[in-house]
Amino acid sequence: MLPNELLISQQARDLGNQLIKEMNINRSYGMANFLGVNTCYDNHQAVLIWTFQLLEREPTLNELAEIKKYLCTRQISQNPYPIRVLPS
């Protein structure tokens, strides 16, 4: 095993890489905390680990669109600045 190699399934790696490409996620840092994985990982590694953990919890998921829904739902629920509707 290489020092930077992640031990995740090929399915998680493939779906995670598709997610990274489609959502144009850069390699910097910051997403790990948002995704609930160890903050030592860069954004790409964090997405791959999160995808693997999601597939472990929800083994029936196999479509990129479904994975994106989970990510976007997490983003909305974790938003520290929710949209407030002002009274008219």
The first five atom37 places (N, CA, C, CB, O) and aatype in JSON, in Angstrom:
{
  "aatype": [12, 10, 14, 2, 6, 10, 10, 9, 15, 5, 5, 0, 1, 3, 10, 7, 2, 5, 10, 9, 11, 6, 12, 2, 9, 2, 1, 15, 18, 7, 12, 0, 2, 13, 10, 7, 19, 2, 16, 4, 18, 3, 2, 8, 5, 0, 19, 10, 9, 17, 16, 13, 5, 10, 10, 6, 1, 6, 14, 16, 10, 2, 6, 10, 0, 6, 9, 11, 11, 18, 10, 4, 16, 1, 5, 9, 15, 5, 2, 14, 18, 14, 9, 1, 19, 10, 14, 15],
  "atom_mask": [
    [1, 1, 1, 1, 1],
    [1, 1, 1, 1, 1],
    [1, 1, 1, 1, 1],
    [1, 1, 1, 1, 1],
    [1, 1, 1, 1, 1],
    [1, 1, 1, 1, 1],
    [1, 1, 1, 1, 1],
    [1, 1, 1, 1, 1],
    [1, 1, 1, 1, 1],
    [1, 1, 1, 1, 1],
    [1, 1, 1, 1, 1],
    [1, 1, 1, 1, 1],
    [1, 1, 1, 1, 1],
    [1, 1, 1, 1, 1],
    [1, 1, 1, 1, 1],
    [1, 1, 1, 0, 1],
    [1, 1, 1, 1, 1],
    [1, 1, 1, 1, 1],
    [1, 1, 1, 1, 1],
    [1, 1, 1, 1, 1],
    [1, 1, 1, 1, 1],
    [1, 1, 1, 1, 1],
    [1, 1, 1, 1, 1],
    [1, 1, 1, 1, 1],
    [1, 1, 1, 1, 1],
    [1, 1, 1, 1, 1],
    [1, 1, 1, 1, 1],
    [1, 1, 1, 1, 1],
    [1, 1, 1, 1, 1],
    [1, 1, 1, 0, 1],
    [1, 1, 1, 1, 1],
    [1, 1, 1, 1, 1],
    [1, 1, 1, 1, 1],
    [1, 1, 1, 1, 1],
    [1, 1, 1, 1, 1],
    [1, 1, 1, 0, 1],
    [1, 1, 1, 1, 1],
    [1, 1, 1, 1, 1],
    [1, 1, 1, 1, 1],
    [1, 1, 1, 1, 1],
    [1, 1, 1, 1, 1],
    [1, 1, 1, 1, 1],
    [1, 1, 1, 1, 1],
    [1, 1, 1, 1, 1],
    [1, 1, 1, 1, 1],
    [1, 1, 1, 1, 1],
    [1, 1, 1, 1, 1],
    [1, 1, 1, 1, 1],
    [1, 1, 1, 1, 1],
    [1, 1, 1, 1, 1],
    [1, 1, 1, 1, 1],
    [1, 1, 1, 1, 1],
    [1, 1, 1, 1, 1],
    [1, 1, 1, 1, 1],
    [1, 1, 1, 1, 1],
    [1, 1, 1, 1, 1],
    [1, 1, 1, 1, 1],
    [1, 1, 1, 1, 1],
    [1, 1, 1, 1, 1],
    [1, 1, 1, 1, 1],
    [1, 1, 1, 1, 1],
    [1, 1, 1, 1, 1],
    [1, 1, 1, 1, 1],
    [1, 1, 1, 1, 1],
    [1, 1, 1, 1, 1],
    [1, 1, 1, 1, 1],
    [1, 1, 1, 1, 1],
    [1, 1, 1, 1, 1],
    [1, 1, 1, 1, 1],
    [1, 1, 1, 1, 1],
    [1, 1, 1, 1, 1],
    [1, 1, 1, 1, 1],
    [1, 1, 1, 1, 1],
    [1, 1, 1, 1, 1],
    [1, 1, 1, 1, 1],
    [1, 1, 1, 1, 1],
    [1, 1, 1, 1, 1],
    [1, 1, 1, 1, 1],
    [1, 1, 1, 1, 1],
    [1, 1, 1, 1, 1],
    [1, 1, 1, 1, 1],
    [1, 1, 1, 1, 1],
    [1, 1, 1, 1, 1],
    [1, 1, 1, 1, 1],
    [1, 1, 1, 1, 1],
    [1, 1, 1, 1, 1],
    [1, 1, 1, 1, 1],
    [1, 1, 1, 1, 1]
  ],
  "atom_positions": [
    [[0.85, -1.19, 0.0], [0.0, 0.0, 0.0], [0.89, 1.24, 0.0], [-0.96, 0.0, 1.23], [1.87, 1.31, 0.74]],
    [[0.54, 2.21, -0.82], [1.26, 3.48, -0.87], [0.87, 4.35, 0.31], [0.99, 4.21, -2.21], [-0.24, 4.2, 0.82]],
    [[1.74, 5.26, 0.76], [1.44, 6.09, 1.94], [0.17, 6.93, 1.79], [2.6, 7.0, 2.22], [-0.54, 7.14, 2.78]],
    [[-0.14, 7.41, 0.58], [-1.31, 8.27, 0.4], [-2.51, 7.53, -0.18], [-0.97, 9.43, -0.51], [-3.51, 8.15, -0.56]],
    [[-2.43, 6.2, -0.24], [-3.5, 5.42, -0.82], [-4.63, 5.23, 0.19], [-2.97, 4.06, -1.3], [-4.39, 4.89, 1.35]],
    [[-5.85, 5.44, -0.26], [-7.02, 5.25, 0.6], [-7.56, 3.84, 0.4], [-8.13, 6.31, 0.3], [-7.64, 3.36, -0.74]],
    [[-7.92, 3.18, 1.48], [-8.49, 1.84, 1.39], [-10.01, 1.96, 1.31], [-8.07, 0.97, 2.61], [-10.71, 1.87, 2.32]],
    [[-10.49, 2.16, 0.1], [-11.93, 2.27, -0.14], [-12.27, 1.37, -1.33], [-12.36, 3.75, -0.41], [-11.39, 0.97, -2.1]],
    [[-13.55, 1.07, -1.47], [-13.98, 0.21, -2.57], [-13.8, 0.91, -3.92], [-15.45, -0.22, -2.38], [-13.76, 2.14, -3.99]],
    [[-13.71, 0.12, -4.96], [-13.58, 0.69, -6.31], [-14.85, 1.46, -6.67], [-13.31, -0.42, -7.35], [-14.77, 2.49, -7.34]],
    [[-16.01, 0.97, -6.24], [-17.27, 1.67, -6.51], [-17.25, 3.06, -5.87], [-18.47, 0.85, -5.99], [-17.64, 4.04, -6.51]],
    [[-16.81, 3.15, -4.62], [-16.74, 4.45, -3.94], [-15.73, 5.35, -4.63], [-16.36, 4.26, -2.45], [-15.97, 6.55, -4.78]],
    [[-14.61, 4.79, -5.05], [-13.58, 5.58, -5.75], [-14.14, 6.12, -7.07], [-12.32, 4.71, -6.01], [-13.95, 7.3, -7.38]],
    [[-14.81, 5.27, -7.83], [-15.36, 5.69, -9.13], [-16.42, 6.77, -8.96], [-15.94, 4.49, -9.88], [-16.38, 7.8, -9.63]],
    [[-17.39, 6.52, -8.06], [-18.46, 7.5, -7.84], [-17.91, 8.79, -7.24], [-19.54, 6.92, -6.93], [-18.32, 9.89, -7.63]],
    [[-16.98, 8.67, -6.3], [-16.37, 9.85, -5.69], [-15.62, 10.69, -6.7], [0.0, 0.0, 0.0], [-15.72, 11.92, -6.69]],
    [[-14.86, 10.04, -7.58], [-14.13, 10.77, -8.61], [-15.08, 11.45, -9.6], [-13.18, 9.84, -9.36], [-14.8, 12.55, -10.07]],
    [[-16.18, 10.8, -9.92], [-17.19, 11.42, -10.78], [-17.78, 12.65, -10.1], [-18.31, 10.42, -11.14], [-17.98, 13.69, -10.73]],
    [[-18.06, 12.53, -8.81], [-18.61, 13.64, -8.03], [-17.62, 14.81, -8.0], [-18.94, 13.18, -6.6], [-18.02, 15.96, -8.19]],
    [[-16.36, 14.52, -7.77], [-15.31, 15.55, -7.74], [-15.25, 16.27, -9.08], [-13.93, 14.93, -7.4], [-15.18, 17.5, -9.13]],
    [[-15.28, 15.51, -10.16], [-15.18, 16.1, -11.5], [-16.43, 16.92, -11.84], [-14.98, 15.0, -12.55], [-16.32, 18.06, -12.29]],
    [[-17.59, 16.34, -11.61], [-18.84, 17.01, -11.99], [-19.1, 18.27, -11.17], [-20.01, 16.05, -11.84], [-19.64, 19.25, -11.68]],
    [[-18.73, 18.24, -9.89], [-18.98, 19.4, -9.03], [-17.76, 20.32, -8.94], [-19.38, 18.93, -7.63], [-17.75, 21.29, -8.19]],
    [[-16.73, 19.99, -9.73], [-15.53, 20.83, -9.83], [-14.93, 21.13, -8.45], [-15.87, 22.14, -10.54], [-14.67, 22.29, -8.12]],
    [[-14.72, 20.09, -7.67], [-14.17, 20.23, -6.32], [-12.65, 20.3, -6.41], [-14.62, 19.05, -5.4], [-12.02, 19.41, -6.96]],
    [[-12.08, 21.36, -5.87], [-10.62, 21.5, -5.92], [-9.96, 20.66, -4.82], [-10.2, 22.98, -5.77], [-10.64, 20.16, -3.93]],
    [[-8.64, 20.52, -4.91], [-7.92, 19.63, -4.02], [-7.55, 20.28, -2.68], [-6.67, 19.13, -4.7], [-6.95, 19.61, -1.84]],
    [[-7.86, 21.51, -2.46], [-7.44, 22.18, -1.23], [-8.1, 21.54, 0.0], [-7.79, 23.69, -1.29], [-8.58, 20.41, -0.08]],
    [[-8.12, 22.23, 1.09], [-8.65, 21.7, 2.35], [-9.9, 22.46, 2.76], [-7.59, 21.77, 3.46], [-10.12, 23.59, 2.33]],
    [[-10.73, 21.85, 3.6], [-11.89, 22.52, 4.15], [-13.16, 21.69, 4.12], [0.0, 0.0, 0.0], [-14.05, 21.88, 4.95]],
    [[-13.28, 20.76, 3.17], [-14.51, 19.98, 3.05], [-14.59, 18.84, 4.06], [-14.62, 19.42, 1.66], [-15.68, 18.38, 4.38]],
    [[-13.46, 18.39, 4.56], [-13.46, 17.24, 5.47], [-14.33, 17.5, 6.7], [-12.03, 16.9, 5.92], [-15.13, 16.65, 7.08]],
    [[-14.18, 18.64, 7.3], [-14.98, 18.98, 8.47], [-16.46, 19.01, 8.12], [-14.55, 20.34, 9.06], [-17.3, 18.48, 8.85]],
    [[-16.78, 19.62, 6.99], [-18.16, 19.7, 6.51], [-18.75, 18.31, 6.27], [-18.22, 20.53, 5.23], [-19.92, 18.07, 6.54]],
    [[-17.92, 17.4, 5.74], [-18.4, 16.06, 5.42], [-18.33, 15.1, 6.61], [-17.59, 15.49, 4.29], [-18.82, 13.97, 6.52]],
    [[-17.74, 15.55, 7.7], [-17.68, 14.71, 8.89], [-16.59, 13.65, 8.86], [0.0, 0.0, 0.0], [-16.72, 12.61, 9.5]],
    [[-15.52, 13.92, 8.1], [-14.39, 13.0, 8.09], [-13.18, 13.71, 8.71], [-14.06, 12.51, 6.64], [-13.21, 14.92, 8.92]],
    [[-12.14, 12.95, 9.0], [-10.94, 13.5, 9.63], [-10.4, 14.68, 8.82], [-9.86, 12.41, 9.79], [-10.27, 14.59, 7.6]],
    [[-10.08, 15.76, 9.5], [-9.65, 16.98, 8.81], [-8.23, 16.92, 8.27], [-9.76, 18.14, 9.75], [-7.75, 17.89, 7.69]],
    [[-7.54, 15.81, 8.44], [-6.2, 15.67, 7.85], [-6.28, 15.43, 6.34], [-5.43, 14.52, 8.52], [-5.27, 15.51, 5.65]],
    [[-7.47, 15.14, 5.82], [-7.62, 14.82, 4.4], [-7.92, 16.06, 3.58], [-8.73, 13.79, 4.21], [-8.62, 16.96, 4.03]],
    [[-7.37, 16.1, 2.35], [-7.71, 17.19, 1.43], [-9.12, 16.95, 0.89], [-6.66, 17.29, 0.27], [-9.74, 15.92, 1.16]],
    [[-9.63, 17.91, 0.12], [-11.01, 17.83, -0.35], [-11.29, 16.57, -1.17], [-11.34, 19.05, -1.19], [-12.33, 15.94, -1.0]],
    [[-10.37, 16.2, -2.06], [-10.59, 15.01, -2.89], [-10.64, 13.76, -2.02], [-9.49, 14.88, -3.95], [-11.53, 12.92, -2.19]],
    [[-9.7, 13.62, -1.11], [-9.69, 12.46, -0.22], [-10.94, 12.44, 0.65], [-8.42, 12.47, 0.67], [-11.54, 11.38, 0.86]],
    [[-11.35, 13.61, 1.14], [-12.54, 13.7, 2.0], [-13.79, 13.25, 1.25], [-12.73, 15.13, 2.51], [-14.62, 12.52, 1.8]],
    [[-13.92, 13.66, 0.0], [-15.08, 13.26, -0.8], [-15.06, 11.75, -1.04], [-15.11, 14.01, -2.16], [-16.1, 11.09, -0.96]],
    [[-13.9, 11.2, -1.33], [-13.8, 9.75, -1.55], [-14.16, 8.97, -0.28], [-12.38, 9.38, -2.0], [-14.88, 7.98, -0.35]],
    [[-13.66, 9.41, 0.86], [-13.97, 8.74, 2.12], [-15.44, 8.88, 2.46], [-13.1, 9.31, 3.27], [-16.08, 7.91, 2.87]],
    [[-15.99, 10.08, 2.29], [-17.41, 10.32, 2.57], [-18.28, 9.43, 1.67], [-17.76, 11.8, 2.36], [-19.26, 8.85, 2.13]],
    [[-17.91, 9.34, 0.39], [-18.66, 8.5, -0.54], [-18.61, 7.04, -0.1], [-18.1, 8.64, -1.98], [-19.62, 6.34, -0.13]],
    [[-17.44, 6.58, 0.3], [-17.29, 5.2, 0.79], [-18.18, 4.97, 2.01], [-15.82, 4.9, 1.13], [-18.88, 3.96, 2.08]],
    [[-18.15, 5.89, 2.97], [-18.96, 5.75, 4.18], [-20.45, 5.77, 3.85], [-18.63, 6.87, 5.18], [-21.22, 5.02, 4.44]],
    [[-20.84, 6.62, 2.91], [-22.25, 6.68, 2.5], [-22.68, 5.35, 1.88], [-22.47, 7.84, 1.5], [-23.75, 4.84, 2.18]],
    [[-21.85, 4.8, 1.01], [-22.18, 3.52, 0.37], [-22.21, 2.37, 1.38], [-21.17, 3.22, -0.73], [-22.96, 1.42, 1.2]],
    [[-21.4, 2.46, 2.42], [-21.44, 1.45, 3.48], [-22.77, 1.52, 4.23], [-20.26, 1.65, 4.47], [-23.34, 0.48, 4.59]],
    [[-23.28, 2.74, 4.47], [-24.55, 2.92, 5.18], [-25.75, 2.65, 4.27], [-24.65, 4.34, 5.74], [-26.76, 2.12, 4.71]],
    [[-25.62, 3.01, 3.0], [-26.71, 2.89, 2.02], [-26.24, 2.07, 0.82], [-27.21, 4.31, 1.56], [-25.98, 2.63, -0.24]],
    [[-26.12, 0.75, 0.98], [-25.53, -0.07, -0.09], [-26.33, -0.09, -1.39], [-25.37, -1.46, 0.4], [-25.79, -0.5, -2.43]],
    [[-27.58, 0.33, -1.36], [-28.37, 0.32, -2.6], [-28.07, 1.53, -3.49], [-29.85, 0.3, -2.26], [-28.48, 1.55, -4.65]],
    [[-27.37, 2.52, -2.96], [-27.01, 3.68, -3.79], [-25.98, 3.26, -4.83], [-26.46, 4.84, -2.91], [-24.99, 2.62, -4.5]],
    [[-26.22, 3.62, -6.07], [-25.23, 3.32, -7.11], [-25.26, 4.33, -8.24], [-25.46, 1.93, -7.66], [-24.57, 4.15, -9.25]],
    [[-26.04, 5.36, -8.1], [-26.15, 6.39, -9.13], [-25.52, 7.68, -8.64], [-27.62, 6.62, -9.53], [-25.7, 8.06, -7.48]],
    [[-24.8, 8.35, -9.52], [-24.17, 9.61, -9.16], [-25.21, 10.64, -8.73], [-23.34, 10.14, -10.34], [-24.97, 11.4, -7.79]],
    [[-26.35, 10.68, -9.41], [-27.4, 11.66, -9.07], [-27.87, 11.48, -7.63], [-28.59, 11.53, -10.03], [-28.14, 12.46, -6.93]],
    [[-27.98, 10.23, -7.17], [-28.4, 9.97, -5.79], [-27.35, 10.44, -4.8], [-28.69, 8.47, -5.59], [-27.68, 11.01, -3.75]],
    [[-26.08, 10.2, -5.12], [-24.98, 10.63, -4.25], [-24.96, 12.15, -4.16], [-23.61, 10.09, -4.78], [-24.76, 12.71, -3.08]],
    [[-25.15, 12.82, -5.28], [-25.17, 14.3, -5.3], [-26.3, 14.83, -4.43], [-25.33, 14.82, -6.74], [-26.14, 15.84, -3.74]],
    [[-27.45, 14.14, -4.45], [-28.58, 14.56, -3.6], [-28.19, 14.53, -2.13], [-29.8, 13.64, -3.83], [-28.5, 15.46, -1.38]],
    [[-27.52, 13.46, -1.72], [-27.06, 13.36, -0.33], [-26.11, 14.49, 0.02], [-26.39, 12.01, -0.08], [-26.21, 15.09, 1.09]],
    [[-25.18, 14.79, -0.89], [-24.21, 15.85, -0.65], [-24.91, 17.2, -0.55], [-23.15, 15.88, -1.76], [-24.62, 17.98, 0.35]],
    [[-25.82, 17.48, -1.47], [-26.53, 18.77, -1.46], [-27.44, 18.9, -0.25], [-27.33, 18.94, -2.75], [-27.56, 19.98, 0.32]],
    [[-28.1, 17.81, 0.14], [-28.95, 17.83, 1.34], [-28.1, 18.11, 2.56], [-29.7, 16.49, 1.5], [-28.52, 18.86, 3.45]],
    [[-26.92, 17.52, 2.62], [-26.01, 17.76, 3.75], [-25.6, 19.22, 3.76], [-24.76, 16.85, 3.67], [-25.53, 19.85, 4.82]],
    [[-25.33, 19.77, 2.58], [-24.91, 21.16, 2.49], [-26.0, 22.09, 3.02], [-24.55, 21.53, 1.04], [-25.71, 23.03, 3.76]],
    [[-27.23, 21.83, 2.66], [-28.34, 22.66, 3.12], [-28.53, 22.52, 4.62], [-29.64, 22.29, 2.38], [-28.73, 23.52, 5.32]],
    [[-28.48, 21.29, 5.14], [-28.73, 21.09, 6.57], [-27.58, 21.6, 7.43], [-28.96, 19.61, 6.85], [-27.78, 21.91, 8.61]],
    [[-26.37, 21.69, 6.87], [-25.21, 22.15, 7.63], [-24.96, 23.65, 7.47], [-23.97, 21.39, 7.19], [-24.03, 24.19, 8.07]],
    [[-25.79, 24.33, 6.69], [-25.58, 25.75, 6.41], [-25.75, 26.57, 7.69], [-26.56, 26.24, 5.33], [-26.83, 26.58, 8.28]],
    [[-24.68, 27.27, 8.13], [-24.79, 28.07, 9.35], [-25.58, 29.37, 9.12], [-23.41, 28.4, 9.88], [-25.92, 30.07, 10.08]],
    [[-25.86, 29.69, 7.87], [-26.57, 30.92, 7.54], [-27.84, 30.6, 6.76], [-25.67, 31.89, 6.74], [-27.91, 30.86, 5.56]],
    [[-28.83, 30.03, 7.42], [-30.04, 29.66, 6.69], [-30.75, 30.89, 6.14], [-31.0, 28.87, 7.6], [-30.64, 31.99, 6.68]],
    [[-31.46, 30.69, 5.06], [-32.22, 31.78, 4.45], [-33.42, 32.08, 5.33], [-32.66, 31.43, 2.99], [-34.16, 31.17, 5.72]],
    [[-33.6, 33.34, 5.63], [-34.75, 33.74, 6.45], [-35.72, 34.54, 5.58], [-34.3, 34.58, 7.69], [-35.31, 35.41, 4.81]],
    [[-36.97, 34.23, 5.71], [-37.99, 34.95, 4.97], [-38.44, 36.12, 5.83], [-39.2, 34.03, 4.59], [-38.86, 35.95, 6.97]],
    [[-38.33, 37.3, 5.26], [-38.74, 38.5, 5.99], [-40.24, 38.69, 5.86], [-37.99, 39.75, 5.48], [-40.81, 38.4, 4.81]],
    [[-40.88, 39.19, 6.91], [-42.32, 39.44, 6.81], [-42.6, 40.53, 5.78], [-42.91, 39.84, 8.19], [-41.81, 41.46, 5.62]],
    [[-43.71, 40.41, 5.09], [-44.03, 41.42, 4.07], [-44.89, 42.53, 4.61], [-44.73, 40.78, 2.89], [-45.25, 43.45, 3.88]]
  ]
}
